[in-house]
Amino acid sequence: MKPKIIYTKKFSCDDDHPIVYYIVDENNEGMCEYCGAKFIYKEKDFYDKAQEEKELLGMSMKESIRQKEERKNE
């Protein structure tokens, strides 16, 4: 299973089990004791922040188009 990249040192997991909370270790890694999912902490750099903003803008644009189409069909 590919590790999940996280951007906070405190994290939770709820993959088909009760929600559990963890803190990454001194190697910036963590593992869920229920499902074995692996987590790796990574500080956000410029690229990560840009990708996050791009995703948010994409979602906003899709919602804007959906609302425009909805208004046309009324």
Buried (B, 14 or more C-beta within 10 A) or exposed (E): EEEBEBEEEEBEBEEEEEEBEBEBEEEEEBBBEBEEBEBBBEEEEEEEEEEEEEEEEEEEEEEEEEEEEEEEEE
